[in-house]
């Protein structure tokens, strides 16, 4: 059993309280490798933003759970080395079983998500409560995120063909019975880069596809029922057009990809939404930069020479997200 506090990590309780009071959202960035982690920490130190490092089950297997633990500890020390110690949480994204959540808690995660949203309501409640009871009884309190509603799309091992909006009438009962510290809801965000089909979108005056607006009416109803309670948005990548174009320009074959408009995310961040998950944008930025280097320098075989520019592009993107979209800059 390893406590996250021995690694220098924080849980999300104080982070969320500050976000709700301050009208901003904590960035929850998924990572799979060293370059992504370096970019996240550097961007958050330079913008003085708290951050949640998110790891899916697949990413944990890819990195190796032991290496991952020391990467998280290294991220804390890297933050100090860069001159500003920002609060850092290590969070399991979309945990699908009690056993997985327990293993993450035991290995130093400071926060876990148990996703029972695909289960019948009562089973979701029972599974979530079981994880909460284990997490909260630890000497160092581990925070737990639950989910009501289903997001469409594909990202890592999370797959759903269609969305099911969160039902506001269920949230009070769910939170009371489970004891979760935060709640992920479904109001129109979606996993993956291809979040919407062209048929679901309209075109603006410039011919750019615009997705259906988020259901802020559902969010407002949930806020009324759970005043001051931390709400989470998954599937919130904006899928920048310039990255998609660059990937395809240099040999990629991405379809028209439509993300969540950043102005809608900024509006959500000013509400009870205090954690916004971003994964696909990081993948796109890194891939776009790597493809450009390899296309322009086909003789290059040193990974540092193409992953380095990818890391730089990631840092630029994360800094802009913290400042312009999430509003978390300056709140570390």
Buried (B, 14 or more C-beta within 10 A) or exposed (E): EEBBBEBBBBBBBEBBEBBBEBEBBBBBBBBBBBBBBBBBBBBBBBBBBBBBBBBBBBBBEBBEBEEBBEBBBBBBEBBEEBEEBBBBBBBBBBBBBBEBBBBBBBBBBBBBBBBBBBBEBEEBBBBBBBBBEBBBEBEEBBBBBBBBBBBBBBBBEBEBEEBBBBBBEBBEEBBEBBBBBBBBBBBBBBBBBBBBEEEEBEEEEEEEBEBEEBBBEBBBBBBEBBEEBBBBBBBBBBBBBEBBEBBBEBEBEBEEBBBBBBEBBBBBBEBBBBBBBBBBBBBBBBBBBBBBBBEEEEEEEEEEEBBBBBBBBBBBBBBBBBBEBBBBBEBB
